[in-house]
Amino acid sequence: MPLAYLPFAYLHQTQIMPSPSIDVYIAHGWGLNNVIGYVNSSFNNNQLQVLKQSGIKQIYINPDNDLGGKNGTIKMIYDLLNNKMQPFVFCLDDQYKDLNDLFVKLGGEEAKKVFQEQFNSSINGIDWLTNYLINLDKNNRVKEFLNIISKLTYQEHKTIIATKLLK
């Protein structure tokens, strides 16, 4: 298993399924024990069921800065929205692939400070999806928009995204 490849979600108020990824170990070393990993950008149904049973409503996602991280975040956002949970996303600067890369480049305390700053600037998952779509070229934007809204269960989420795109 490639250790630095795994993105993770920061979850408030409960400990959910720690994964054996270097990113999760770093977060746990900082005292952030409410972190899970999801392997190969796939947030799976077992993890979703545990979250639903725990009663957690707000999930903070920190994707890797690569295509797998983006694709995994898109899937995780609509899985969470479809299950009446509220996703938030915070991304590291593009110069860092993931938390491990941040840790290696900055060292423990400085990396923790940057991580916390990014966490504090989390945005709503729907806003993240909208920003993602806006940054695509026009042809891909329409195709990806149709793909995303086809996977959302609730009309209100589809309407919010469509309205934001039309502004």
Disulfide bonds with the S-S distance in Angstrom:
none
